[in-house]
């Protein structure tokens, strides 16, 4: 068949490639159309795809029947070629058939020989086959035994590891248990995955892993719960250490306790190798969450029996030597963990962070006791430990009070279990919640300093713990998280302090709060936190502190003004004089010892006020301490505060004092005191420059405004003096009782005026210590007021008629006033200066008593006019009153010729005066 196929292939190839000439019977078409049909037929033979385009070309031609004829000719040509090729290879085909028949005969003969040999072989090898089968059976048994041994060898480590895991979990050795679990799952169980018990173990492993996670998380929750409870103690220790490092008083950070630490009356004997009680193990083990129930699970053949000694897969100590999670190589185990409780003498049994057995679980939470008793017990333990030589009180750090093993253990377990991110998120979320609780101020925090201490202790304790976690772990707490947490806390702290400090009205409490805030800043800055905003807050609180100082000094100044006797100080001895000089810089006159007793011009008000202003400046300086301010800034702040004290507080107190119903002598003494206080402002500026260390002549130094304030107060006191004198003058003038219709004067001055002049003379004698200008102003004011009142008497609208006798009596009173003015009641007036106060009334009375109207009318309007101060309107009003007085006289008197001439003259003068007034208008 193969030969035939080969021949057929050769025949087909030759047929395809043959170029035989056409035979005689072929018809050759030599027209161009025949050539086109040949091309189409060649294309049909050569194409292997669709013939649609070729067939379309055939039918698009003019005569498709001719193409069909040509195609038939081509078919006949190929048939002839096939026939010729077959005739050419026929002889070879016959020979091949003959050879095949010969091969078949040989094959039959060979088959018979093989069957004969096989029969002989079967009969001779029957015994060998029997022995071979026995050998095969033995070999199979041997292989099964080896396989069983191998399987047992693979299963025994699995079972031993599982037993070891159960034992480690029972003893709460979480790290070795977790590592053993990893080895069991990834190393041993894959080797025995085909066995049924391995499936049971594989199903148990996720539950065991979750139980380890839950147990470690339970310890972490206990840690978080108790760290919140003891954050205040941590913060207190941290603040004490910061106070010692920065030279501040450590007692400022100490919380007040109900009583002193109770010391035992019986000395306590401690053995050499005995550790403090905080390291003793409890007599009763805490309940193990990994303990199996006593009833064994029938489905799990690997549960522990009640009797551990029957467990053939006990803990293999040799395996722990190469286990990186055993106690010797585990960096978190007690032997190498610097934060574990074995070397921490301060984790007493009331400390919830101390563990009972290293990694054997946390100690049960202590019973709730009074915080004061708890603190006393803690102090006793610290003292006892320091005496034993474990650590000194100065070496105690805030971190030494906390066992962070639950955090490290839980972090490592979650990290091994590829759940570190879950643990970090949970830890940060819980700590954020605790941060919000720590940032919540205690109720009525503003009332006592202890409230502020507790608030600051909680915050510092929180951030000290977080800072330690950040420095001892990788990624659990990072700097970005701490910065975010601190920014949130800082905004809350500033808002709380700003709110609660606004309620404070006690100066000493405000100063203590400031010192506490400064210590708070020092403490947190030591842990790398930014506290610049808290210093800015202190500057705001400083303004409030100054306001409280001003309110306090209002009471102080009022008390000084109330207790002052407003009399000059009488100094009996030189020691008394020296004491006054220490309180007030009085340098005008230093008397000798023979000149005592002597009198100072000012009262006790002056040294007391000056001394209190200095105390106020000292109080301002106290608040500026430890605020990192330059000398210039402190000096500027003190001067601004002193200016507020002088211009607002002291000025207001002085104004209130001056407006009270004070006597004239008291007002005079106040005016004198203001003069000396004004002189002391320069000394106050020197005092401020001295205590602040700033340059006195610096262009940036603000000047005290006390000089102008004291001048204003003195002016106000002087104005009050003038008002009192004028008021007293009005009281005398109210006694005046003029008879405006009297025919003749009494021939002497009125009695009320004589009393008034006597009062003025005695009053002006008390002006000795007043500045001359003040006394002169008071005297001139009194004289002007008297003159004005006399004119008002005369021109009063209720006085309808005035006689010449009344004018003469008023003239006598005026003459008495002029004599008083000429007597120079206050030194310093030039000749005739004081008399000018009565000049208006004098010219008016002279004009009417002398009846010199011709001169008045002739000189009116000229600068040399004799009666230049008399206005036509005043003269007309007074003439009208005199005219009415004349009408009230006896009607028969008006018939006299003199009276008629006088009336006529009066009318003429009135007419001319009205003409002058109209012309002036």
C-alpha positions in Angstrom: 0.0 0.0 0.0 2.8 2.4 0.7 4.4 1.7 -2.5 1.1 2.3 -4.3 0.7 5.5 -2.4 4.1 6.6 -3.4 3.6 5.7 -7.0 0.3 7.6 -6.9 2.0 10.6 -5.6 4.7 10.5 -8.2 2.0 10.0 -10.8 0.0 13.0 -9.6 3.2 15.2 -9.5 4.1 14.2 -13.0 0.6 14.8 -14.2 0.6 18.2 -12.7 4.0 19.3 -14.0 3.7 17.7 -17.4 3.9 19.9 -20.5 3.0 17.3 -23.2 2.0 18.6 -26.6 -1.6 18.3 -27.7 -2.4 15.3 -29.8 -3.7 15.3 -33.3 -7.4 15.3 -32.3 -7.0 18.6 -30.2 -8.4 21.7 -31.7 -6.3 24.8 -31.2 -8.1 28.1 -31.0 -5.8 30.8 -32.1 -8.1 33.7 -31.7 -7.6 36.3 -29.0 -10.8 35.1 -27.3 -9.3 31.6 -26.9 -6.3 33.0 -25.2 -8.5 34.7 -22.6 -10.3 31.4 -21.9 -7.0 29.7 -21.4 -6.0 32.3 -18.8 -9.3 31.9 -16.9 -8.9 28.1 -16.9 -5.3 28.4 -15.6 -6.6 30.7 -12.9 -9.3 28.2 -11.9 -6.6 25.5 -11.6 -4.2 27.6 -9.5 -6.7 29.2 -7.1 -7.3 27.5 -3.7 -10.0 29.9 -2.5 -13.3 31.2 -3.9 -13.8 31.2 -7.7 -16.6 33.9 -7.7 -14.5 36.6 -9.4 -13.3 34.2 -12.1 -16.8 32.8 -12.8 -18.1 36.3 -13.0 -15.4 37.2 -15.6 -16.6 34.1 -17.6 -20.1 35.1 -17.6 -19.4 38.7 -18.3 -17.7 37.7 -21.6 -19.7 37.7 -24.8 -20.0 33.9 -25.3 -19.8 31.6 -22.2 -20.5 28.5 -24.4 -17.1 28.8 -26.1 -15.5 28.9 -22.6 -17.3 25.6 -21.8 -16.1 24.1 -24.9 -12.6 25.1 -24.1 -12.9 23.7 -20.6 -14.0 20.4 -22.0 -10.9 20.3 -24.1 -8.8 20.8 -21.1 -10.5 18.0 -19.2 -9.9 15.6 -22.1 -6.3 16.6 -22.2 -5.8 15.8 -18.4 -7.6 12.4 -18.8 -5.2 11.4 -21.5 -2.2 12.4 -19.3 -3.5 10.3 -16.4 -3.9 7.2 -18.6 -0.5 7.6 -20.0 1.2 7.8 -16.6 -0.7 4.7 -15.3 0.6 2.7 -18.2 4.1 3.8 -17.4 4.2 2.6 -13.7 2.2 -0.6 -14.0 5.1 -3.1 -14.1 6.6 -1.8 -10.7 3.2 -2.4 -9.0 3.1 -6.0 -10.0 6.5 -6.7 -8.6 5.6 -5.2 -5.3 2.6 -7.5 -4.9 4.7 -10.5 -5.4 7.2 -9.5 -2.7 4.4 -9.0 -0.2 3.1 -12.6 -0.8 6.6 -14.0 0.0 6.8 -12.0 3.2 3.5 -13.5 4.4 4.8 -17.0 4.1 7.9 -16.3 6.1 5.8 -14.6 8.9 3.6 -17.8 9.4 6.7 -20.0 9.7 8.2 -17.6 12.3 5.0 -17.7 14.3 5.0 -21.5 14.6 8.6 -21.5 15.9 7.8 -18.9 18.5 4.8 -20.8 19.9 7.0 -23.9 20.2 9.7 -22.1 22.1 7.0 -20.5 24.4 5.6 -23.9 25.4 9.1 -25.1 26.3 9.8 -22.0 28.4 6.5 -22.1 30.3 7.1 -25.6 31.3 10.7 -25.0 32.4 10.0 -21.6 34.4 6.9 -22.7 36.4 9.0 -23.2 39.6 10.8 -19.9 39.1 7.5 -18.1 38.8 6.3 -19.5 42.1 9.5 -18.4 43.9 9.3 -15.0 42.3 5.7 -14.5 43.5 6.8 -15.3 47.0 9.7 -12.8 46.7 7.3 -10.1 45.4 5.0 -10.7 48.3 7.9 -10.3 50.8 9.1 -7.2 49.1 5.7 -5.7 49.3 5.4 -6.5 53.0 8.9 -5.0 53.6 7.8 -1.8 51.7 4.7 -1.5 53.8 6.6 -1.8 57.0 9.1 0.9 55.8 6.2 3.1 54.8 4.5 2.6 58.2 7.8 3.5 60.0 8.2 6.6 57.8 4.6 7.6 58.5 5.1 7.2 62.2 8.3 9.1 62.0 6.5 12.0 60.3 3.5 11.9 62.7 5.4 11.8 66.0 6.9 15.3 65.6 3.5 16.6 64.7 1.9 15.1 67.8 4.8 16.1 70.0 4.6 19.7 68.7 0.8 19.8 69.2 1.2 18.5 72.8 3.9 21.1 73.3 1.6 23.8 71.9 -1.2 22.8 74.3 1.2 22.9 77.3 2.5 26.3 76.3 -1.0 27.7 75.9 -1.9 26.2 79.3 1.0 28.0 80.9 0.1 31.2 79.0 3.5 31.3 77.2 2.0 33.1 74.2 5.2 33.8 72.2 6.5 30.2 72.2 3.0 28.9 71.6 2.6 31.2 68.7 5.9 30.1 67.2 5.1 26.4 67.9 1.8 27.0 66.1 3.5 28.5 63.1 5.9 25.5 63.0 3.1 23.0 63.3 1.1 24.7 60.6 3.8 25.4 58.0 6.4 22.7 58.7 4.9 19.5 60.2 1.3 19.4 59.2 2.0 19.6 55.4 4.0 16.4 55.8 1.0 14.5 57.2 -1.7 16.2 55.3 -3.1 12.9 54.0 -4.0 11.7 57.5 -7.3 12.4 59.1 -5.9 13.8 62.4 -4.0 16.4 60.4 -7.2 17.8 59.1 -8.6 18.0 62.7 -5.4 19.8 63.7 -5.6 22.2 60.7 -9.2 23.0 61.7 -8.2 23.7 65.2 -5.2 26.0 64.4 -7.3 29.1 63.4 -9.3 28.8 66.6 -6.1 28.6 68.6 -4.7 31.6 66.8 -7.8 33.6 67.6 -7.7 32.6 71.2 -4.1 33.8 71.4 -5.1 37.0 69.8 -8.1 37.4 72.1 -6.0 36.7 75.2 -3.4 39.2 74.2 -6.1 41.8 73.4 -7.7 41.2 76.8 -4.4 42.0 78.4 -4.1 45.1 76.2 -7.6 46.2 77.2 -6.7 45.8 80.9 -3.6 47.8 80.2 -5.5 50.6 78.5 -8.1 50.7 81.3 -5.6 50.9 84.0 -3.2 53.3 82.3 -6.0 55.8 82.2 -6.5 55.3 85.9 -2.8 55.8 86.7 -1.9 58.5 84.2 -2.2 61.2 86.8 0.5 59.5 89.0 2.8 59.2 86.0 2.2 62.8 85.1 3.0 63.9 88.7 6.3 62.1 88.7 7.2 63.5 85.3 6.4 67.1 86.4 8.5 66.6 89.6 11.5 65.5 87.5 11.0 68.5 85.1 10.8 70.8 88.1 14.1 69.5 89.4 15.8 69.8 86.0 14.6 73.4 85.5 15.3 74.6 89.0 11.6 74.9 89.9 9.9 73.9 93.1 9.0 70.1 92.8 6.3 70.6 95.4 4.4 72.7 92.8 3.6 69.5 91.0 2.7 67.4 94.0 -0.9 66.7 94.7 -2.1 67.4 98.2 -2.9 64.4 100.3 -5.3 64.0 103.2 -2.5 63.3 105.6 1.2 62.4 106.0 2.4 59.0 105.0 1.7 56.5 107.7 4.9 54.9 108.9 4.9 51.5 110.6 5.8 51.6 114.2 7.4 48.1 114.0 10.5 47.9 111.8 10.2 45.5 108.9 12.9 42.9 108.6 13.8 42.2 104.9 16.0 39.3 103.9 19.0 39.9 101.7 17.7 38.1 98.7 14.1 39.1 99.2 12.5 41.3 96.6 9.9 43.8 97.4 6.3 42.6 97.8 5.5 43.9 94.3 7.5 41.0 92.8 6.0 38.2 94.9 3.8 35.8 93.1 0.2 35.4 94.1 -0.7 32.3 96.0 -3.6 31.6 93.7 -3.1 31.5 90.0 -5.5 33.7 87.9 -7.9 31.8 85.7 -6.3 30.8 82.4 -8.5 31.5 79.4 -6.8 28.7 77.5 -7.6 25.9 80.0 -9.7 23.2 78.4 -12.9 22.0 79.9 -12.6 18.6 81.8 -15.0 16.9 79.4 -13.0 15.7 76.5 -14.2 16.4 73.0 -14.8 13.0 71.4 -14.1 14.4 67.9 -10.6 15.7 68.8 -8.3 12.9 69.9 -5.6 15.4 70.8 -7.3 17.2 73.7 -5.4 17.0 76.9 -6.4 14.6 79.6 -7.0 15.8 83.1 -3.8 14.0 84.1 -1.0 15.7 82.3 1.5 13.0 83.1 -0.4 10.7 80.7 0.4 12.9 77.7 3.2 11.3 75.7 3.7 14.6 73.7 4.9 16.8 76.6 7.0 19.9 76.2 10.3 19.2 74.6 12.8 21.5 76.4 15.5 20.8 73.8 13.3 22.3 71.1 13.1 25.5 73.0 16.9 26.0 72.8 16.6 26.6 69.1 13.3 28.5 69.3 13.8 32.2 68.8 10.6 32.8 70.8 11.7 31.0 73.9 12.5 33.0 77.1 16.2 33.0 76.5 16.2 34.5 73.0 12.9 36.4 73.1 13.7 40.1 73.4 10.3 40.7 75.0 10.8 37.9 77.6 11.4 38.8 81.2 15.2 38.1 81.1 16.0 40.7 78.5 13.0 43.0 78.5 14.0 46.3 80.2 10.3 47.1 80.7 9.4 43.8 82.3 8.5 43.7 86.0 11.4 41.5 87.2 13.8 44.5 87.5 11.2 47.1 88.2 11.0 47.7 91.9 8.1 50.1 91.6 5.5 47.9 90.2 3.8 47.0 93.5 0.9 44.7 93.7 -1.5 47.6 93.4 0.1 48.4 90.1 -2.1 46.9 87.4 0.7 46.9 84.9 2.9 44.4 86.9 2.6 40.8 85.7 2.4 37.9 88.0 4.6 35.4 86.2 6.5 37.3 83.5 4.6 36.3 80.5 2.2 34.2 82.4 -0.6 36.8 82.3 -1.6 40.0 84.0 -2.3 40.2 87.7 -6.0 40.6 88.6 -7.0 44.2 89.0 -6.7 45.4 92.6 -9.7 46.3 94.6 -10.8 49.9 94.5 -9.2 51.8 97.4 -9.1 55.4 98.3 -6.6 57.3 96.2 -5.0 58.9 99.2 -4.4 55.5 100.8 -3.1 54.1 97.5 -0.7 57.0 97.2 0.6 56.5 100.8 1.2 52.8 100.1 3.0 53.7 96.9 5.2 56.3 98.8 6.0 53.7 101.5 7.0 51.2 98.9 9.3 53.8 97.1 11.0 54.7 100.4 11.5 51.1 101.3 12.9 50.2 97.9 15.2 53.2 97.9 16.5 52.0 101.3 17.1 48.6 99.9 19.3 50.0 97.2 17.2 49.1 94.1 16.8 52.7 92.9 16.8 56.2 94.5 13.8 58.5 94.4 15.6 60.8 92.1 16.2 58.0 89.6 12.6 57.1 89.5 11.2 57.8 86.1 7.6 58.0 84.9 8.2 55.0 82.6 9.4 52.9 85.6 6.0 52.9 87.0 4.4 51.1 84.1 4.9 47.6 82.7 4.5 47.9 79.0 4.8 44.1 78.4 1.1 43.7 77.4 1.5 46.3 74.6 4.7 44.7 73.3 3.3 41.2 73.6 0.1 42.0 71.8 1.9 44.0 69.1 4.3 41.2 68.5 1.5 38.6 68.3 -0.5 40.7 65.9 2.6 41.3 63.9 3.3 37.6 63.6 -0.3 37.0 62.7 -0.1 39.6 59.9 -2.7 41.8 61.7 -0.4 44.6 62.8 -2.4 47.3 61.0 -5.6 46.1 62.8 -3.8 46.3 66.1 -2.4 49.8 65.4 -5.8 51.1 64.4 -7.4 49.7 67.5 -4.7 51.0 69.8 -4.7 54.5 68.3 -8.5 54.6 68.3 -8.7 53.7 72.0 -5.9 56.1 72.9 -7.6 58.9 71.1 -10.7 58.3 73.2 -8.6 58.3 76.3 -6.9 61.5 75.2 -10.3 63.2 74.9 -11.1 62.0 78.5 -7.8 63.3 79.7 -8.5 66.7 78.0 -11.8 67.0 79.7 -11.3 69.3 82.7 -12.5 68.2 86.2 -15.6 70.0 87.5 -14.9 73.4 89.1 -11.3 73.2 88.1 -11.0 77.0 88.4 -11.7 77.0 92.1 -8.6 75.4 93.4 -5.0 74.7 92.2 -5.5 71.0 92.8 -8.0 70.9 89.9 -5.4 72.3 87.5 -2.8 69.9 88.8 -5.0 66.9 88.2 -5.8 68.1 84.7 -2.1 68.6 83.9 -1.1 65.3 85.5 -3.6 63.4 83.3 -2.4 65.0 80.1 1.3 64.6 80.9 0.8 61.0 81.9 -1.0 60.3 78.7 1.7 61.8 76.5 4.6 60.3 78.5 3.1 56.8 77.9 2.7 57.6 74.2 6.2 58.9 73.9 7.6 55.8 75.5 5.6 53.6 73.2 6.9 55.6 70.2 10.5 55.2 71.3 10.3 51.5 72.1 8.1 50.2 69.2 8.3 50.4 65.5 5.4 52.0 63.8 2.7 51.5 66.6 3.1 55.2 67.5 4.9 57.4 65.0 5.8 61.1 65.0 3.0 62.1 62.6 0.4 60.4 64.8 1.9 62.1 67.9 2.0 65.5 66.2 -1.7 65.1 65.2 -2.7 64.0 68.7 -0.7 66.9 70.3 -2.2 69.5 67.9 -5.7 68.4 68.9 -4.8 68.3 72.5 -3.0 71.7 72.4 -6.1 73.4 70.9 -8.3 71.8 73.6 -5.9 72.7 76.4 -5.7 76.3 75.3 -9.5 76.6 75.1 -9.9 75.0 78.6 -7.3 77.2 80.2 -8.6 80.3 78.6 -12.1 79.5 79.8 -11.3 78.5 83.4 -8.7 81.1 84.0 -11.3 83.7 83.2 -13.2 82.7 86.3 -10.2 83.2 88.6 -10.2 86.3 90.7 -7.5 85.4 93.2 -4.1 86.9 92.5 -2.1 84.3 94.3 -4.1 81.5 92.7 -3.5 83.0 89.2 0.2 83.2 89.9 0.3 79.6 91.0 -1.6 78.6 87.8 0.9 80.5 85.7 3.8 78.6 87.5 2.0 75.3 87.0 1.5 76.1 83.3 5.2 76.9 83.0 6.1 73.6 84.6 3.7 71.9 82.3 5.5 73.5 79.3 8.9 72.4 80.6 7.7 68.9 81.1 6.2 68.4 77.7 9.0 70.2 75.9 11.4 67.7 77.5 9.5 65.0 75.6 9.8 66.9 72.3 6.4 68.6 72.1 6.0 72.2 70.9 4.6 74.5 73.6 5.1 77.9 72.1 1.3 78.4 71.9 1.0 77.8 75.6 3.5 80.6 76.2 1.4 82.9 74.0 -1.6 81.9 76.2 0.4 82.9 79.2 0.8 86.3 77.7 -3.0 86.5 77.4 -3.4 85.3 81.0 -0.9 87.9 82.0 -3.3 90.6 80.9 -6.1 89.0 82.9 -3.7 88.7 85.8 -3.0 92.5 85.5 -6.8 93.1 85.5 -7.1 91.1 88.7 -4.2 93.0 90.2 -5.9 96.3 89.3 -9.1 95.2 91.0 -7.2 94.2 94.1 -5.3 97.5 94.1 -8.6 99.4 94.0 -9.4 97.9 97.4 -5.9 98.7 98.6 -6.0 102.3 97.5 -9.5 102.8 98.9 -8.3 101.4 102.2 -5.3 103.8 102.1 -7.6 106.7 101.4 -10.1 105.6 104.2 -7.4 105.2 106.8 -5.5 108.5 106.0 -6.1 111.4 108.4 -5.3 114.0 105.7 -2.9 115.9 107.9 0.8 116.4 107.5 3.0 113.7 108.9 4.6 114.5 112.2 8.0 112.9 112.5 9.3 112.5 116.1 12.7 110.9 115.6 15.3 110.4 112.9 14.4 106.7 112.8 10.9 107.5 111.8 12.1 109.9 109.2 14.4 107.1 107.8 11.5 104.7 107.7 9.5 107.2 105.6 12.5 107.7 103.3 12.6 103.9 102.7 8.9 104.0 101.7 9.0 107.3 99.7 11.9 109.2 98.1 11.6 112.5 99.9 14.8 114.5 99.4 13.7 118.1 99.7 14.9 118.6 103.3 17.0 116.4 105.5 16.7 117.7 109.1 19.3 117.3 111.7 18.7 115.4 114.9 18.2 118.7 116.8 15.3 119.7 114.5 13.0 116.8 115.6 10.1 116.6 115.9 9.4 118.0 112.5 6.5 118.1 110.1 6.4 116.8 106.5 4.2 118.6 104.1 2.3 115.4 102.9 0.1 112.9 104.7 0.5 109.1 105.1 -1.3 108.7 101.8 1.9 109.6 99.8 4.3 106.9 101.1 1.5 104.4 101.3 0.5 104.9 97.7 4.1 105.0 96.4 4.9 101.8 98.3 1.8 100.0 96.9 2.7 101.0 93.4 6.0 99.4 93.9 4.3 96.3 95.3 2.2 96.2 92.1 5.3 96.4 89.9 6.8 93.5 91.9 3.6 91.5 91.4 3.8 92.1 87.6 7.4 91.0 87.6 6.5 87.8 89.3 4.2 86.8 86.5 6.8 87.6 83.8 9.3 85.2 85.3 10.1 82.0 83.3 8.2 83.3 80.2 11.4 83.6 78.1 11.0 87.3 77.7 13.8 89.8 77.2 14.6 92.6 79.6 13.1 95.1 77.2 9.9 93.1 76.8 9.5 92.7 80.6 10.2 96.4 81.1 7.7 97.4 78.4 5.1 95.1 80.0 5.7 96.4 83.5 5.5 100.0 82.3 2.2 99.4 80.5 0.8 97.7 83.5 2.0 100.5 85.7 0.4 103.1 83.4 -2.9 101.2 83.6 -2.6 101.2 87.3 -1.9 104.9 87.5 -4.2 106.3 84.8 -7.2 104.0 85.3 -7.1 102.4 88.8 -5.4 105.0 90.9 -7.0 107.8 88.9 -10.5 106.4 89.3 -9.9 105.9 93.1 -8.7 109.5 93.4 -11.6 110.8 91.4 -14.0 108.9 93.6 -12.2 110.2 96.7 -12.3 113.9 95.5 -16.0 113.7 94.7 -16.8 112.6 98.2 -18.0 115.1 100.8 -14.6 116.0 102.0 -13.7 119.1 104.0 -11.7 121.9 102.5 -8.7 121.0 104.6 -8.8 117.4 103.3 -9.0 118.6 99.7 -6.1 121.0 100.4 -4.0 118.1 101.7 -5.0 115.9 98.8 -3.8 118.6 96.4 -0.5 118.8 98.3 -0.2 115.0 98.2 -0.8 114.9 94.5 2.1 117.4 94.0 4.5 115.1 95.8 3.3 112.0 94.1 3.8 113.7 90.8 7.4 114.3 91.7 7.9 110.6 92.5 7.1 109.4 89.0 10.7 109.8 88.0 11.8 107.6 90.9 9.2 105.0 89.8 10.7 104.9 86.3 14.2 104.4 87.8 12.9 101.6 90.0 11.3 99.8 87.0 14.5 100.1 85.0 16.5 98.8 87.9 14.4 95.7 88.6 13.9 94.8 84.9 17.5 95.4 83.8 16.4 97.5 80.8 18.2 100.6 79.6 16.5 103.6 81.0 17.2 105.9 78.0 16.2 103.4 75.3 14.0 104.8 72.6 11.8 101.7 73.0 11.1 102.3 76.6 7.6 103.5 77.3 7.3 106.4 79.7 5.1 106.5 82.8 2.0 108.6 82.4 1.6 109.1 86.1 2.8 112.8 86.0 -0.2 113.9 83.9 -2.5 111.8 85.9 -1.4 113.3 89.2 -1.6 116.8 87.6 -5.2 116.0 86.5 -6.1 114.7 90.0 -4.5 117.8 91.5 -6.5 120.0 89.2 -9.6 118.1 90.1 -8.9 118.6 93.8 -8.2 122.3 93.2 -11.4 122.6 91.3 -13.3 120.9 94.2 -11.6 123.4 96.5 -12.9 126.3 94.5 -16.3 124.8 94.4 -16.4 124.2 98.2 -15.3 127.8 98.8 -17.9 129.1 96.4 -20.5 126.9 98.0 -19.6 128.2 101.4 -19.8 131.8 100.1 -23.2 131.0 98.7 -24.3 129.8 102.2 -23.2 133.2 103.6 -24.8 135.1 100.8 -28.1 133.3 101.4 -28.2 135.1 104.7 -28.2 138.5 102.9 -31.5 140.4 103.5 -31.4 143.7 101.6 -34.2 146.2 102.0 -34.3 147.5 98.4 -36.7 150.3 99.3 -34.7 151.7 102.3 -34.5 155.5 102.3 -30.9 155.6 103.7 -28.1 153.1 104.3 -27.2 151.7 107.8 -23.9 153.4 107.8 -22.0 150.1 108.1 -21.5 146.9 106.1 -23.9 144.1 106.4 -23.4 141.5 109.1 -23.4 138.5 106.7 -20.6 140.0 104.7 -18.5 140.6 107.7 -18.9 137.0 108.7 -18.0 135.9 105.1 -14.9 138.0 105.0 -13.8 136.5 108.4 -14.3 133.0 107.0 -12.3 133.8 103.9 -9.4 135.2 106.0 -9.2 132.1 108.2 -9.5 129.8 105.2 -6.8 131.4 103.2 -4.5 131.2 106.2 -4.7 127.3 105.8 -3.4 127.6 102.2 0.2 127.9 103.5 1.5 124.6 102.0 -0.4 125.0 98.8 1.4 126.2 95.8 1.1 130.0 95.5 -0.7 129.9 92.2 -3.4 127.6 93.6 -4.0 129.8 96.6 -4.1 132.9 94.4 -6.5 131.2 92.0 -8.8 130.2 94.9 -8.8 133.7 96.3 -9.5 135.3 92.9 -12.2 132.8 92.3 -13.8 133.6 95.7 -13.7 137.3 95.0 -15.2 137.0 91.6 -17.9 134.8 92.9 -18.8 137.3 95.6 -18.8 140.2 93.1 -20.9 138.2 90.7 -23.4 137.3 93.5 -23.7 141.0 94.6 -24.5 142.0 91.0 -27.0 139.2 90.8 -28.7 140.4 93.9 -29.0 143.9 92.4 -30.1 142.7 89.0 -32.4 139.9 90.2 -35.7 139.9 88.2 -37.7 139.5 91.4 -36.3 142.8 92.7 -38.7 145.2 91.0 -37.6 148.5 92.6 -34.3 149.7 94.1 -33.9 152.9 96.1 -30.8 155.1 96.3 -30.5 154.1 100.0 -30.2 150.4 99.0 -27.5 151.3 96.5 -25.6 153.1 99.2 -25.9 150.1 101.5 -24.6 147.8 98.7 -21.8 150.3 98.2 -20.8 150.0 101.8 -20.6 146.2 101.5 -18.6 146.5 98.3 -16.2 148.8 100.1 -15.7 146.1 102.8 -14.9 143.6 100.1 -12.4 145.9 98.5 -10.7 146.4 101.8 -10.4 142.6 102.1 -8.9 142.5 98.6 -6.4 145.2 99.5 -5.4 143.3 102.7 -3.6 140.7 100.4 -5.2 137.6 102.0 -3.0 135.4 99.8 0.6 136.5 99.1 1.7 137.0 95.5 -0.9 139.4 94.1 0.3 142.5 92.4 -1.1 145.9 93.6 -4.8 146.1 92.6 -5.0 142.7 90.9 -7.4 141.3 93.4 -9.6 144.4 93.4 -10.2 144.0 89.7 -12.7 141.2 90.7 -15.0 143.9 92.1 -14.4 146.5 89.4 -17.6 145.9 87.4 -19.8 146.4 90.5 -17.6 149.4 91.6 -18.1 151.3 88.4 -21.8 150.6 88.3 -22.3 151.8 91.9 -20.1 154.9 91.3 -22.1 155.8 88.3 -25.4 155.7 90.2 -24.3 157.2 93.5 -22.5 160.1 91.8 -25.2 160.4 89.1 -22.4 161.2 86.6 -24.4 160.4 83.5 -23.0 163.2 81.4 -19.5 161.7 81.7 -20.8 158.2 81.0 -22.7 159.3 77.9 -19.9 161.5 76.7 -17.1 158.9 77.1 -19.1 155.9 76.1 -17.2 153.7 73.6 -13.8 155.2 74.3 -11.0 153.2 75.8 -10.4 155.8 78.5 -14.0 155.8 79.6 -14.4 156.1 83.3 -17.3 153.6 83.4 -16.1 151.3 80.7 -17.3 148.1 82.5 -20.9 149.4 82.8 -23.1 148.2 79.9 -26.1 150.3 78.8 -28.4 147.4 79.3 -27.4 147.0 82.9 -27.7 150.7 83.5 -31.2 150.8 81.9 -32.4 147.9 84.0 -31.2 149.5 87.2 -32.7 152.9 86.2 -36.0 151.2 85.5 -35.9 149.7 89.1 -35.1 153.2 90.5 -38.0 154.7 88.5 -40.4 152.1 89.9 -39.1 152.9 93.4 -39.8 156.5 92.9 -43.4 155.7 91.8 -44.0 153.9 95.1 -43.2 157.0 97.1 -45.8 159.5 98.3 -47.8 160.9 95.5 -47.5 164.4 97.0 -43.7 164.1 96.8 -44.0 163.9 93.1 -45.6 167.4 93.0 -42.4 168.9 94.2 -40.4 170.7 91.7 -37.1 168.8 92.5 -38.8 165.5 92.2 -40.3 166.5 88.9 -36.9 167.6 87.6 -35.3 164.4 88.8 -38.0 162.3 87.1 -37.5 164.3 83.9 -33.8 163.8 84.1 -34.2 160.1 84.6 -36.4 159.8 81.6 -33.9 161.7 79.5 -31.1 159.5 80.7 -33.1 156.4 79.9 -33.9 157.7 76.5 -30.2 158.4 75.7 -29.1 155.0 77.1 -31.7 153.3 74.8 -30.3 155.3 72.0 -26.8 154.1 72.8 -27.9 150.5 73.0 -29.8 150.7 69.7 -26.8 152.4 68.0 -24.5 149.7 69.3 -26.9 147.1 68.0 
